[in-house]
Amino acid sequence: VSSLLASFCRVGRGGCGRVYTMGNLCTTHVPSQHIRGEGRRSIGLTRVKSQAFRQEHMGLVQLLGQMFFVSTAIDTDQRLPSDVLDLVSSCMIGGVALSSIGKASRQGICDSVRALQDTALGKTGSGIGLFIAIHGEGGKAMDFNYLLSSFPSPLAISAVDDVDLVEQLYHAMAQEFHVLGFNMNLAPIADVCVRSEDSQFLHRSFGSNPRRVAKLCRVLVGAMLTEGIFPVVCNFPGMGGISSETFKGYPVSFDDFIALEQSSLVPYRLLLRTFQGRFGIMTSNCIYPRIENEVASASKEILAYLRQNIGFDGLVLSDTICEEDLMGGHEERPFVEVAIEHVCKLIRAGVNILNFDVDPDIIERIFDGVLEKCDKDLSLRQDVERASARIAHRKRALGILDNPFRPCAFDTEGVLRTEETTRIVKEVAMRSIYLHSDENG
């Protein structure tokens, strides 16, 4: 067991049974009437059986739950779906990525973030603050872009030859995220577009020069960390060279590690030298057949290369886990069964955070299935303990382990769309005019 695991996730024996400790979290298997969170709704084996099984394995529930990360949207009534808040209690999940159906207001966003954090820290939650994430790369792809300042796309920013100006822009962006309650940004996109045939994808990248991509990623990551936002660099080991072919429904890149080192891996190595493991890395939903016939998130070869060769010791997030991607070639099997198998494969490969875009009721069933497998498989359980230790370490370093920031709509007035930020955005826009041709020239 690593020293990190020993510090944040110790497993021992006490008079009442198995004890798990993770940061400020300590639970012991005790009779069900004394267990935190009794009476939570359950879906899975059966409601009663599932609830009883979780109560018997409460420490493991809290550790596994920290690995589960869920995408959800604020509805047209400015509210979160109730089943998402239930999931924060029932599975003690570790993070949520927010978007909106329609246009959520400042008040709606702040109220939703507070509800999520209060539930996580309340009597039925894990007692640990949540990662609250935004897809904040800039441009049209950015969530809540109607409410935030009009931050340019990565491709537009790549045309600006003024690092100081770009740094000002990204600090303003991070401040706007923070005041709304976000503490994680699922950006930057570090893909080096060397052969990508998707022109829409190009707008989400800093371009085709590895050094330039690395430089701008470093500016964004530094600004986010300074303002208390945890940046997640996407999509390791790089999707800039994807071909037009697919395999099992996934995009394919025919690059091997030698080819990747010449372009796609340059930004990751530079970021690691500057920030060590203080940022996260999201693996791609892409297959690299010259390395392994597995999607990158589930590839032991690719994740071992990240950890051992590149030397990254921070958090690794999977790319989105969704039904559309997973069911390619598995149409005859139930989705939940396929998903449980896939999630266990991700955990064994070394993923720390499991990124779901699935209905909350389905996620709860997947959670129960994985929990049952962890109970029977010591090696899988140890992988969960190690992943949870990394999560606790990073949350503690960010100050969100037990006291995350809870936003108030009133406080956003002097931060969102200020005159100074508008001035910076306009200046960047004026300097980033570029010509882009399509396949017809």
C-alpha positions as a Python dict, from the first residue, in 0.01 Angstrom:
ca = {
    (1, 'V'): (0, 0, 0),
    (2, 'S'): (143, 337, -100),
    (3, 'S'): (230, 605, 153),
    (4, 'L'): (-51, 818, 8),
    (5, 'L'): (-300, 541, 71),
    (6, 'A'): (-162, 487, 421),
    (7, 'S'): (-210, 857, 499),
    (8, 'F'): (-560, 903, 363),
    (9, 'C'): (-724, 564, 344),
    (10, 'R'): (-614, 333, 625),
    (11, 'V'): (-786, 0, 670),
    (12, 'G'): (-771, -171, 1005),
    (13, 'R'): (-963, -374, 1258),
    (14, 'G'): (-1162, -235, 1546),
    (15, 'G'): (-1389, -380, 1807),
    (16, 'C'): (-1694, -316, 1589),
    (17, 'G'): (-1554, -448, 1261),
    (18, 'R'): (-1375, -310, 958),
    (19, 'V'): (-1275, 58, 979),
    (20, 'Y'): (-1205, 284, 680),
    (21, 'T'): (-1041, 623, 723),
    (22, 'M'): (-1008, 875, 439),
    (23, 'G'): (-904, 1225, 531),
    (24, 'N'): (-1168, 1347, 773),
    (25, 'L'): (-1387, 1045, 701),
    (26, 'C'): (-1402, 752, 940),
    (27, 'T'): (-1675, 489, 945),
    (28, 'T'): (-1710, 155, 1113),
    (29, 'H'): (-1943, -132, 1034),
    (30, 'V'): (-2197, -111, 1314),
    (31, 'P'): (-2558, -228, 1353),
    (32, 'S'): (-2782, -76, 1087),
    (33, 'Q'): (-2980, 144, 1326),
    (34, 'H'): (-2663, 342, 1400),
    (35, 'I'): (-2546, 383, 1042),
    (36, 'R'): (-2532, 726, 889),
    (37, 'G'): (-2781, 758, 607),
    (38, 'E'): (-3028, 488, 713),
    (39, 'G'): (-3344, 488, 508),
    (40, 'R'): (-3192, 606, 179),
    (41, 'R'): (-3371, 499, -137),
    (42, 'S'): (-3211, 206, -317),
    (43, 'I'): (-3233, 59, -664),
    (44, 'G'): (-3056, -255, -778),
    (45, 'L'): (-3068, -611, -655),
    (46, 'T'): (-3393, -516, -477),
    (47, 'R'): (-3453, -197, -281),
    (48, 'V'): (-3443, -372, 54),
    (49, 'K'): (-3154, -603, -30),
    (50, 'S'): (-2953, -320, -184),
    (51, 'Q'): (-3004, -96, 117),
    (52, 'A'): (-2906, -370, 359),
    (53, 'F'): (-2597, -456, 154),
    (54, 'R'): (-2481, -94, 159),
    (55, 'Q'): (-2538, -66, 530),
    (56, 'E'): (-2321, -371, 588),
    (57, 'H'): (-2045, -218, 373),
    (58, 'M'): (-2079, 149, 463),
    (59, 'G'): (-1706, 223, 466),
    (60, 'L'): (-1668, 78, 117),
    (61, 'V'): (-1976, 270, 0),
    (62, 'Q'): (-1810, 596, 100),
    (63, 'L'): (-1483, 508, -71),
    (64, 'L'): (-1641, 384, -395),
    (65, 'G'): (-1887, 674, -395),
    (66, 'Q'): (-1603, 927, -409),
    (67, 'M'): (-1504, 780, -747),
    (68, 'F'): (-1850, 838, -901),
    (69, 'F'): (-1890, 1164, -1092),
    (70, 'V'): (-2227, 1248, -1248),
    (71, 'S'): (-2340, 1489, -1522),
    (72, 'T'): (-2672, 1662, -1463),
    (73, 'A'): (-2864, 1971, -1573),
    (74, 'I'): (-3058, 2243, -1397),
    (75, 'D'): (-3414, 2226, -1535),
    (76, 'T'): (-3638, 2505, -1667),
    (77, 'D'): (-3774, 2560, -1314),
    (78, 'Q'): (-3420, 2647, -1197),
    (79, 'R'): (-3394, 2325, -997),
    (80, 'L'): (-3180, 2016, -991),
    (81, 'P'): (-3350, 1681, -1052),
    (82, 'S'): (-3437, 1536, -710),
    (83, 'D'): (-3291, 1198, -805),
    (84, 'V'): (-2946, 1360, -839),
    (85, 'L'): (-2963, 1487, -480),
    (86, 'D'): (-3082, 1140, -379),
    (87, 'L'): (-2775, 997, -550),
    (88, 'V'): (-2548, 1225, -346),
    (89, 'S'): (-2698, 1061, -35),
    (90, 'S'): (-2757, 705, -149),
    (91, 'C'): (-2419, 648, -318),
    (92, 'M'): (-2224, 930, -153),
    (93, 'I'): (-2087, 1036, -492),
    (94, 'G'): (-1781, 1258, -512),
    (95, 'G'): (-1865, 1506, -787),
    (96, 'V'): (-2118, 1657, -1026),
    (97, 'A'): (-2079, 1828, -1365),
    (98, 'L'): (-2346, 2095, -1413),
    (99, 'S'): (-2513, 2221, -1727),
    (100, 'S'): (-2864, 2355, -1785),
    (101, 'I'): (-3181, 2288, -1980),
    (102, 'G'): (-3265, 2625, -2125),
    (103, 'K'): (-3102, 2918, -1947),
    (104, 'A'): (-3043, 2873, -1576),
    (105, 'S'): (-3023, 3197, -1382),
    (106, 'R'): (-2744, 3301, -1145),
    (107, 'Q'): (-2981, 3227, -860),
    (108, 'G'): (-3065, 2884, -1004),
    (109, 'I'): (-2698, 2790, -1037),
    (110, 'C'): (-2602, 2913, -690),
    (111, 'D'): (-2902, 2742, -528),
    (112, 'S'): (-2821, 2416, -707),
    (113, 'V'): (-2456, 2420, -600),
    (114, 'R'): (-2550, 2496, -240),
    (115, 'A'): (-2808, 2215, -240),
    (116, 'L'): (-2548, 1969, -369),
    (117, 'Q'): (-2282, 2068, -116),
    (118, 'D'): (-2527, 2080, 173),
    (119, 'T'): (-2654, 1732, 88),
    (120, 'A'): (-2303, 1591, 64),
    (121, 'L'): (-2206, 1742, 400),
    (122, 'G'): (-2540, 1672, 569),
    (123, 'K'): (-2655, 1384, 785),
    (124, 'T'): (-2724, 1150, 493),
    (125, 'G'): (-2417, 1243, 286),
    (126, 'S'): (-2056, 1135, 292),
    (127, 'G'): (-1939, 1434, 495),
    (128, 'I'): (-1702, 1527, 212),
    (129, 'G'): (-1739, 1825, -22),
    (130, 'L'): (-1817, 1767, -388),
    (131, 'F'): (-1627, 1851, -699),
    (132, 'I'): (-1864, 2080, -892),
    (133, 'A'): (-1750, 2094, -1254),
    (134, 'I'): (-1810, 2308, -1559),
    (135, 'H'): (-1704, 2244, -1919),
    (136, 'G'): (-1521, 2575, -1936),
    (137, 'E'): (-1293, 2580, -2237),
    (138, 'G'): (-1444, 2894, -2391),
    (139, 'G'): (-1637, 2951, -2712),
    (140, 'K'): (-1975, 2806, -2803),
    (141, 'A'): (-1895, 2470, -2641),
    (142, 'M'): (-1874, 2625, -2293),
    (143, 'D'): (-2160, 2565, -2048),
    (144, 'F'): (-2351, 2874, -1927),
    (145, 'N'): (-2186, 3089, -2197),
    (146, 'Y'): (-2502, 3305, -2210),
    (147, 'L'): (-2444, 3405, -1847),
    (148, 'L'): (-2065, 3433, -1834),
    (149, 'S'): (-1848, 3677, -2025),
    (150, 'S'): (-1806, 3592, -2393),
    (151, 'F'): (-1478, 3406, -2356),
    (152, 'P'): (-1328, 3312, -2696),
    (153, 'S'): (-1268, 2957, -2814),
    (154, 'P'): (-926, 2792, -2775),
    (155, 'L'): (-858, 2823, -3149),
    (156, 'A'): (-927, 3198, -3139),
    (157, 'I'): (-700, 3240, -2837),
    (158, 'S'): (-422, 3048, -3012),
    (159, 'A'): (-404, 3333, -3265),
    (160, 'V'): (-322, 3589, -2992),
    (161, 'D'): (49, 3649, -2952),
    (162, 'D'): (27, 3805, -2607),
    (163, 'V'): (60, 3560, -2317),
    (164, 'D'): (-1, 3831, -2055),
    (165, 'L'): (-333, 3923, -2214),
    (166, 'V'): (-440, 3557, -2236),
    (167, 'E'): (-343, 3510, -1872),
    (168, 'Q'): (-565, 3805, -1772),
    (169, 'L'): (-849, 3648, -1970),
    (170, 'Y'): (-819, 3310, -1800),
    (171, 'H'): (-793, 3462, -1453),
    (172, 'A'): (-1119, 3648, -1521),
    (173, 'M'): (-1274, 3324, -1645),
    (174, 'A'): (-1168, 3136, -1331),
    (175, 'Q'): (-1306, 3411, -1107),
    (176, 'E'): (-1644, 3388, -1279),
    (177, 'F'): (-1649, 3010, -1236),
    (178, 'H'): (-1555, 3038, -869),
    (179, 'V'): (-1820, 3292, -773),
    (180, 'L'): (-2089, 3057, -910),
    (181, 'G'): (-1959, 2771, -696),
    (182, 'F'): (-1760, 2571, -950),
    (183, 'N'): (-1435, 2422, -821),
    (184, 'M'): (-1344, 2204, -1120),
    (185, 'N'): (-1301, 2292, -1488),
    (186, 'L'): (-1310, 2010, -1744),
    (187, 'A'): (-1057, 2197, -1958),
    (188, 'P'): (-820, 2272, -2125),
    (189, 'I'): (-831, 2055, -2434),
    (190, 'A'): (-465, 1962, -2487),
    (191, 'D'): (-514, 1783, -2819),
    (192, 'V'): (-263, 1877, -3089),
    (193, 'C'): (-459, 1876, -3415),
    (194, 'V'): (-212, 1717, -3651),
    (195, 'R'): (-448, 1507, -3862),
    (196, 'S'): (-797, 1562, -3729),
    (197, 'E'): (-1060, 1561, -4006),
    (198, 'D'): (-1326, 1716, -3782),
    (199, 'S'): (-1331, 2093, -3838),
    (200, 'Q'): (-1563, 2140, -3540),
    (201, 'F'): (-1306, 1967, -3323),
    (202, 'L'): (-1041, 2217, -3434),
    (203, 'H'): (-1222, 2504, -3261),
    (204, 'R'): (-1180, 2325, -2927),
    (205, 'S'): (-804, 2292, -2967),
    (206, 'F'): (-516, 2540, -2939),
    (207, 'G'): (-395, 2427, -3281),
    (208, 'S'): (-134, 2204, -3442),
    (209, 'N'): (189, 2330, -3283),
    (210, 'P'): (266, 2112, -2976),
    (211, 'R'): (473, 2382, -2806),
    (212, 'R'): (206, 2646, -2864),
    (213, 'V'): (-66, 2412, -2732),
    (214, 'A'): (148, 2336, -2427),
    (215, 'K'): (214, 2704, -2360),
    (216, 'L'): (-153, 2805, -2369),
    (217, 'C'): (-260, 2502, -2164),
    (218, 'R'): (-6, 2608, -1904),
    (219, 'V'): (-156, 2958, -1889),
    (220, 'L'): (-511, 2824, -1842),
    (221, 'V'): (-408, 2562, -1582),
    (222, 'G'): (-207, 2820, -1385),
    (223, 'A'): (-493, 3070, -1381),
    (224, 'M'): (-744, 2809, -1267),
    (225, 'L'): (-523, 2683, -984),
    (226, 'T'): (-455, 3039, -864),
    (227, 'E'): (-829, 3106, -835),
    (228, 'G'): (-905, 2777, -656),
    (229, 'I'): (-1037, 2585, -958),
    (230, 'F'): (-912, 2230, -1025),
    (231, 'P'): (-833, 2203, -1399),
    (232, 'V'): (-868, 1874, -1585),
    (233, 'V'): (-658, 1844, -1900),
    (234, 'C'): (-830, 1650, -2182),
    (235, 'N'): (-801, 1402, -2371),
    (236, 'F'): (-499, 1183, -2289),
    (237, 'P'): (-305, 1053, -2479),
    (238, 'G'): (-437, 1285, -2750),
    (239, 'M'): (-718, 1288, -3008),
    (240, 'G'): (-566, 1533, -3254),
    (241, 'G'): (-460, 1251, -3482),
    (242, 'I'): (-781, 1049, -3495),
    (243, 'S'): (-870, 887, -3826),
    (244, 'S'): (-1208, 857, -3994),
    (245, 'E'): (-1228, 490, -3891),
    (246, 'T'): (-1409, 355, -3585),
    (247, 'F'): (-1378, 34, -3383),
    (248, 'K'): (-1653, -92, -3149),
    (249, 'G'): (-1818, 245, -3203),
    (250, 'Y'): (-1515, 439, -3077),
    (251, 'P'): (-1286, 670, -3277),
    (252, 'V'): (-946, 527, -3368),
    (253, 'S'): (-596, 672, -3370),
    (254, 'F'): (-314, 471, -3527),
    (255, 'D'): (-44, 656, -3333),
    (256, 'D'): (187, 455, -3111),
    (257, 'F'): (381, 600, -2817),
    (258, 'I'): (668, 710, -3040),
    (259, 'A'): (434, 914, -3261),
    (260, 'L'): (243, 1049, -2962),
    (261, 'E'): (564, 1168, -2797),
    (262, 'Q'): (637, 1387, -3099),
    (263, 'S'): (314, 1584, -3068),
    (264, 'S'): (25, 1484, -2844),
    (265, 'L'): (224, 1416, -2527),
    (266, 'V'): (431, 1737, -2540),
    (267, 'P'): (169, 1946, -2351),
    (268, 'Y'): (135, 1685, -2076),
    (269, 'R'): (509, 1668, -2012),
    (270, 'L'): (540, 2047, -1996),
    (271, 'L'): (242, 2078, -1762),
    (272, 'L'): (384, 1811, -1536),
    (273, 'R'): (717, 1993, -1510),
    (274, 'T'): (537, 2313, -1413),
    (275, 'F'): (255, 2192, -1187),
    (276, 'Q'): (350, 1835, -1086),
    (277, 'G'): (24, 1652, -1005),
    (278, 'R'): (-186, 1953, -906),
    (279, 'F'): (-410, 1922, -1213),
    (280, 'G'): (-621, 1630, -1335),
    (281, 'I'): (-607, 1437, -1661),
    (282, 'M'): (-907, 1300, -1849),
    (283, 'T'): (-843, 1001, -2070),
    (284, 'S'): (-1006, 978, -2411),
    (285, 'N'): (-1282, 757, -2546),
    (286, 'C'): (-1053, 662, -2833),
    (287, 'I'): (-884, 332, -2923),
    (288, 'Y'): (-515, 316, -3010),
    (289, 'P'): (-479, -31, -3169),
    (290, 'R'): (-100, -5, -3203),
    (291, 'I'): (-89, 21, -2823),
    (292, 'E'): (-387, -184, -2704),
    (293, 'N'): (-731, -276, -2839),
    (294, 'E'): (-905, -103, -2550),
    (295, 'V'): (-1052, 244, -2521),
    (296, 'A'): (-782, 464, -2361),
    (297, 'S'): (-971, 502, -2032),
    (298, 'A'): (-966, 123, -1984),
    (299, 'S'): (-617, 63, -2123),
    (300, 'K'): (-367, -59, -1863),
    (301, 'E'): (-86, 6, -2113),
    (302, 'I'): (-182, 371, -2164),
    (303, 'L'): (-243, 448, -1797),
    (304, 'A'): (79, 270, -1696),
    (305, 'Y'): (264, 488, -1947),
    (306, 'L'): (104, 799, -1794),
    (307, 'R'): (199, 700, -1440),
    (308, 'Q'): (538, 535, -1493),
    (309, 'N'): (690, 693, -1804),
    (310, 'I'): (546, 1044, -1787),
    (311, 'G'): (545, 1038, -1406),
    (312, 'F'): (197, 1177, -1341),
    (313, 'D'): (69, 1110, -987),
    (314, 'G'): (-248, 1323, -991),
    (315, 'L'): (-614, 1238, -1050),
    (316, 'V'): (-715, 1051, -1365),
    (317, 'L'): (-1074, 1088, -1488),
    (318, 'S'): (-1239, 863, -1744),
    (319, 'D'): (-1401, 1012, -2049),
    (320, 'T'): (-1781, 1001, -2047),
    (321, 'I'): (-1943, 669, -1963),
    (322, 'C'): (-2269, 659, -2157),
    (323, 'E'): (-2500, 400, -2308),
    (324, 'E'): (-2439, 506, -2669),
    (325, 'D'): (-2065, 439, -2643),
    (326, 'L'): (-2076, 123, -2434),
    (327, 'M'): (-2341, -70, -2624),
    (328, 'G'): (-2149, -91, -2951),
    (329, 'G'): (-2117, -467, -3011),
    (330, 'H'): (-2311, -551, -2693),
    (331, 'E'): (-2670, -499, -2811),
    (332, 'E'): (-2777, -841, -2683),
    (333, 'R'): (-2669, -769, -2323),
    (334, 'P'): (-2839, -542, -2066),
    (335, 'F'): (-2671, -201, -2041),
    (336, 'V'): (-2628, -219, -1663),
    (337, 'E'): (-2442, -550, -1693),
    (338, 'V'): (-2209, -411, -1961),
    (339, 'A'): (-2155, -91, -1760),
    (340, 'I'): (-2063, -277, -1439),
    (341, 'E'): (-1807, -481, -1630),
    (342, 'H'): (-1667, -168, -1797),
    (343, 'V'): (-1644, 29, -1472),
    (344, 'C'): (-1452, -253, -1302),
    (345, 'K'): (-1215, -254, -1598),
    (346, 'L'): (-1162, 122, -1561),
    (347, 'I'): (-1087, 87, -1191),
    (348, 'R'): (-838, -195, -1251),
    (349, 'A'): (-668, 7, -1525),
    (350, 'G'): (-606, 291, -1279),
    (351, 'V'): (-885, 545, -1333),
    (352, 'N'): (-964, 747, -1018),
    (353, 'I'): (-1287, 927, -1113),
    (354, 'L'): (-1563, 759, -1315),
    (355, 'N'): (-1738, 1017, -1532),
    (356, 'F'): (-2104, 920, -1594),
    (357, 'D'): (-2361, 1068, -1830),
    (358, 'V'): (-2638, 823, -1744),
    (359, 'D'): (-2976, 843, -1572),
    (360, 'P'): (-2929, 857, -1191),
    (361, 'D'): (-3142, 546, -1132),
    (362, 'I'): (-2920, 351, -1370),
    (363, 'I'): (-2607, 488, -1202),
    (364, 'E'): (-2736, 360, -868),
    (365, 'R'): (-2781, 12, -1012),
    (366, 'I'): (-2430, 25, -1160),
    (367, 'F'): (-2297, 139, -822),
    (368, 'D'): (-2459, -156, -645),
    (369, 'G'): (-2313, -401, -896),
    (370, 'V'): (-1962, -261, -864),
    (371, 'L'): (-1994, -252, -484),
    (372, 'E'): (-2084, -620, -479),
    (373, 'K'): (-1783, -705, -696),
    (374, 'C'): (-1553, -501, -468),
    (375, 'D'): (-1679, -697, -170),
    (376, 'K'): (-1579, -1025, -337),
    (377, 'D'): (-1255, -911, -503),
    (378, 'L'): (-980, -791, -267),
    (379, 'S'): (-765, -659, -552),
    (380, 'L'): (-1050, -448, -691),
    (381, 'R'): (-1129, -317, -343),
    (382, 'Q'): (-767, -212, -296),
    (383, 'D'): (-779, -26, -629),
    (384, 'V'): (-1085, 162, -500),
    (385, 'E'): (-902, 247, -175),
    (386, 'R'): (-604, 385, -367),
    (387, 'A'): (-825, 593, -596),
    (388, 'S'): (-1022, 733, -302),
    (389, 'A'): (-698, 826, -127),
    (390, 'R'): (-589, 1032, -428),
    (391, 'I'): (-928, 1206, -438),
    (392, 'A'): (-913, 1290, -66),
    (393, 'H'): (-560, 1423, -103),
    (394, 'R'): (-659, 1657, -386),
    (395, 'K'): (-981, 1774, -218),
    (396, 'R'): (-789, 1854, 98),
    (397, 'A'): (-527, 2049, -99),
    (398, 'L'): (-806, 2250, -269),
    (399, 'G'): (-984, 2321, 60),
    (400, 'I'): (-1307, 2145, -41),
    (401, 'L'): (-1274, 1828, 166),
    (402, 'D'): (-1494, 1948, 452),
    (403, 'N'): (-1567, 2316, 382),
    (404, 'P'): (-1635, 2383, 11),
    (405, 'F'): (-1737, 2729, -107),
    (406, 'R'): (-2114, 2781, -121),
    (407, 'P'): (-2210, 3058, -365),
    (408, 'C'): (-2463, 3336, -324),
    (409, 'A'): (-2623, 3502, -628),
    (410, 'F'): (-2583, 3845, -468),
    (411, 'D'): (-2205, 3807, -466),
    (412, 'T'): (-2192, 3749, -843),
    (413, 'E'): (-2285, 4108, -928),
    (414, 'G'): (-1933, 4247, -913),
    (415, 'V'): (-1768, 3948, -1082),
    (416, 'L'): (-1973, 3832, -1382),
    (417, 'R'): (-1938, 4032, -1704),
    (418, 'T'): (-1754, 4324, -1551),
    (419, 'E'): (-1638, 4615, -1763),
    (420, 'E'): (-1275, 4512, -1719),
    (421, 'T'): (-1343, 4154, -1832),
    (422, 'T'): (-1545, 4281, -2128),
    (423, 'R'): (-1251, 4501, -2225),
    (424, 'I'): (-1010, 4205, -2209),
    (425, 'V'): (-1246, 3983, -2410),
    (426, 'K'): (-1284, 4247, -2682),
    (427, 'E'): (-909, 4300, -2703),
    (428, 'V'): (-850, 3926, -2738),
    (429, 'A'): (-1122, 3908, -3003),
    (430, 'M'): (-964, 4189, -3205),
    (431, 'R'): (-625, 4017, -3197),
    (432, 'S'): (-758, 3672, -3280),
    (433, 'I'): (-915, 3726, -3622),
    (434, 'Y'): (-811, 3435, -3840),
    (435, 'L'): (-906, 3262, -4163),
    (436, 'H'): (-1012, 2899, -4150),
    (437, 'S'): (-1084, 2692, -4461),
    (438, 'D'): (-1307, 2388, -4485),
    (439, 'E'): (-1244, 2071, -4687),
    (440, 'N'): (-1328, 2264, -5006),
    (441, 'G'): (-1062, 2526, -4937),
}
